Amino acid sequence: MEKTNFVDQIRIFCRSGHGGAGSKHFMRTKFNPQAGPDGGDGGRGGHIILRGNKNLWTLLHLRYYKNVLAEDGQGGNKNNMTGRDGKDIIIEVPLGTVARDEETEEQEAEILEHGQEVVWIKGGRGGLGNAQFATPTNQAPEYAQPGEPGEEAWKVLELKVLADVGLVGFPNAGKSTLLSVITAAKPKIADYAFTTITPNLGIVAYRDGRSFCIADLPGIIEGAAEGRGLGHRFLRHIERNSVLLFVIPADSNDHRKEFNILLNELEQYNPELLHKQFLIAISKSEMLDDELKAAVVKELPTNVPHIFISSVSQLGLVELKDMLWKALNEEQEVEK
């Protein structure tokens, strides 16, 4: 696999700051040598915070950022002085990032909006000084609280690409060519399998200044959910797409079988993907006549809308945009 700047999963060690200890101190002045306890509280340990940044596309900037250690809070001091809080660490991540604990695999945070901030790992609480424990019956407490320790663990950040439409298909089905024609994206295009090895995003310009986002995902082959081909590494990105466009080439030996294989791989990876809205685009159909098109239609499932397109001759691309826009609007109305 060639080198790439697309990084969609990283593993990092995180430790939030320890809380500062409370102070045990008694005020003594020239005129009042027994003024009483005045030990201040300790400061809070630094948090580790995730912040969404729409200008980031991958987790590449975190590839060599393996240890995230927040600052400890300072201890309290005399004269009821509270210790300084530890400095928070803010990790900027692209939209669509999911944070998990490596050991439990529990999802701890999800970043979907620009500027969204989530306290991922809280810093330890600072301890109370002895001034906090003074009572009428205990006017000179000889103790203060220690600060609470911060949390530490190996964590995983996982990027799931945010796109309205996902292109699903076998290698060399024409997905990258379609993306390059209907958007300004410049994906790698060649006449061999697995030309696309990372997701590519593009913005489709629609009527009246409207637009939607489409993602070209690496080709899926039979057995991908078990690790064949590029495996299921990139199938996670399909989870974010509202509509899935199955791209099947016109010269396929069995269009229905190809669709079923793709559908089965999605089901093996995550059965919930079957609840998404499906569309079928028969690519490379510039040489098909009406008779051949009718034969292809007989092989397609009757409950999934289909369209014949050609990225080379621009056949059906305007109608495809209309179909996708309609499907996306129907999806949004259902969610409301």
N, C-alpha and C positions, 0 to 999 in steps of 0.2 A: 504494500500500500504506500502510495506516495506521501510525502510530507504535506501536512495541511495545517492551517491556522485555525481550523474549526475544532474547538474543544467543548464538548457538551457534558462532561462529567469530570469532577475532580474530588480528591480525597484530601482533607486537611485536618491537622490536629488543632483543636481550639481549647483555650483556657481563659475563662473570665477572671477578672481581678479579685484578689482576696480583700475582704473588708478590713479596715484599720481597727486596731484595738482601742477601746475606751481608756481614758486616762484616770489613774487613781492619784489624786492630788488634793492637798488641803491648803487653803489660803492662809497666809500669815502676813499681817501687816504690822507696821510699827506700833499702831495704837490698838490693834486687835489681833494678837498672835493666834487666836483660835476662831478665825472667821468662818470656818466650815469648809466642807468639800466643794471643790470647783473644777473637778476633772471633766474635760469635754468629751464628746462622743467621737468615735472613729469615723472616717469617711468611707463611703461606699466603694466597692471595687468596680472597675470599669466593665461596662457591658460590651458584648459583641453584637453589632447591629447590622442587619441586611438592608440595603437601600436599592430600589429599582432605578435603572438608568436606561432610557430608551435608546441612547446612542451606542450601547454595547450590543454586540451581536453574538459573541461567544464568551466562554470562561477562560480564554487564553491568558488574560492578564493575571490570573490567579494560579497559573500552572506551576510557578516556582515559589509561590507564597504558601509554603507547607505548614508553617507554625504560626498560629495567630494567638498571641499572648497579650491580653489586656493588662493595663497598669493596675497595681494594687492601690487601695485607698490608704491614706496616711492616718496614723494614730492621732487620737485626741491630745489636747494639751491643757495646761493650767489656764486659769481664768476663764473656764467654760468655752475654750476655743475648740471648735469642731475641726477634725482633720479634713484635708482636701480629698474630694472624690477622685478615684482613679479615672484616667482619660479613657473614654470609650473608643472602640475601634469600629469604624464603619466600613463594611465591605460592599462595594457597588457591584451589582450583578445585572445581567440582562433580564428583560421582562420574560416571564415564563419559567423562572428558576424555582426549583423545589429543593428545600433543605431537609435532609434526613439524618437520623442517628445511624451510624454504621452498624452498631451491635444489634439494636432492636429493629432497625429498618423503619422506624416510625417517622411519619412525615411531621416535621416541626414548624415549618413555615413555607409560604408560597408567595412569590412576588409577581404581581400581574399589572401594576400601574407604575408610571413614571413618578419618582419621588416618594413612593410608598416605603415606609420604614417599619421594620419589625425587630423588636429586641429578641434576638435569636438565643443568646445565652446570657443570663443575668449575672451581674457581679455579686460577690458576697456582701451581705449587709454589714455595716460598721457596728462595732460594739458600743454599748452605752457606758459613759463615764460614771464615776462614783457620785457625781452631783445628782444624777437621775434617781439614785436609790435613797437619797436622804429623806427621812420621815421624822415626825415629832418624837417617835420612840427610838429611832436609829439616826441620830444626827451626825454621826461620823462613820459612814460605811467604809470599810477597809477593802472594798473589792470593786472591780469594774469588769465589764464583759470583754472577752476577746472578740475579734472580728470573725465573721463567718467565712469559711473558705469559698473560693470560686469553684465553678464547675469545669471539669476537663474531660474531653472525650474526642475520639476520632469521628469526624462528621463528613457527610457527602453532600456536595452541591450538584444538582442534576438539572440540565437545561432541557426544556421541552418547547420547541419552536412554536411561537404564536403565529398562526396563519388561519385565514378564513377557509381556504380550500387547500386540500392536500392531493397531490398527484400520486396515484398508486399504480404500479404496473411492473411487469417483468423488465429485466435489463434490455435496453435497446428498443423499448416500445415507442419512443418518440417523446418522452416527457420533457427532456431538457430542450429539445428543439421547440416544442410548444411554448415552454416558458420564455425562451429567447425571442419568440415572435410576438407574444401578446404582452410582454413586459419589457423593461429596459435592462433586465438581468442578462449577464453574459456567462452562462454556465458552460462547462467544458462539454463539447460535442464531438463524438468520434464513432466509428463503425465497429466498435468492439464492446463486449459486455462489461458492465460495472464501470462505465465512464464516470458516472456520478457516484462519488463515495462519501459525500457529505451533503446535507440538505442545502438547497439554494432557495432564496426568497426573492419574490418580485412583486411589484405593485401593478395591478391591472387598472388602467385608466378606463373609466366607464362614462356614460353620458352625464351631462350637466355637472361636470367637475367631480363626480363621485368616483370612488375607487374601492378596491378590495385587495387583500393580500393572498398570494398563492405560493405554495411551497412545492418544490420538486424534490421528492425524497428518493434515496438510493433504491435501486431495483430490488424487488422481492422475488425469491425463487422458492420452489417447493422445498419445505424443510427449514425455512428461515427461522421459524420460532424455536427450532432445536439447534440453531447455530450454523446452518449451511449458508454458503455465500457470505454476505456481510452480517449474517445472523440477525438477531433481534435488537442489535445496538441502536438502530435508528427508528425502530417501530414505535418507540415512546413518543416521537414527535407527532405521530398520527393522532394521538390522544387529544391534542389541542385543536384539531381541525373540525370545524362545524360541518363541512361537506367534504366527502371523499369522491374524487373523480378518477374512476378506473380507466386507464389508458391502455387499450388493447389494439395492437396493430392489425390492419386489414389482412395481411398475409399470414395470420396465425392459422395453424392447422385445425384448431378447435376453440372457437371463441368462448363458448359456454364453459368448457373445461378450464380454460385459463382464468376466467372470472371466478369459478368455484375454488380453484387452487389459491388465488389471492384472498378470497373470502375466508377460506379455512385457516390460512396463516394468521390473519387478523384475529380470528376467533381463538386460535391456540394461544396467542399472545395475551389477549384481553377480550373476553366475551362481550364486554360493554361496548366495544367498537361497532358491533353489529347494529346498535341502536342509532347510529349516525345516518345521515341522508346520503344515499349513493346515487351517482350518475355514471354513465358509461360513454366514453368517447372512442370511436373507432378511428385510429390515426392512420396516416399513410393511405388514405382512401381516394386519392386523386385519380387513380386508374380504374376505379370500380364503376361499372355501369349499373343501371337500375336493376337488372336481373341478378347480378352478384350481390348488390346491396340487400335485395329481398332475401337471398339465401343466407346472408350473414344475420339478418334480423331474426330469422327462424331459430338461430342458435342462441340468441340472447334471452335472458330472463324477461318475462313480460311485465314484471312489477318494478323494473328499474328503468327510468328514462334514458334514452340513448341518442347519440348524434354522430354523424359522419363528419370528420374533419380532415384537413390536410394543412400542415404548417407550411409546406413548400408553396402550395398554390393559394393559400389563404381560404380554402374552402371551409365554410361553416364556422369560422372563428367568431364572427359577429353574433351568430345565433348561439354559439357556446357561451359567450359572455352574458347574453340575455338569460340563458338557462341557469348559469351559476348565480347571477344576481337575484333571480327569482327564488332560487333554492335558499340562498342566504337570508333573504327577507322573510321567507316562510319559517326558517329556523328561529329567527329572532322573535317573530310573533308567537311561536309556540313557547319560547322561554318566558315571555311576558305573561 
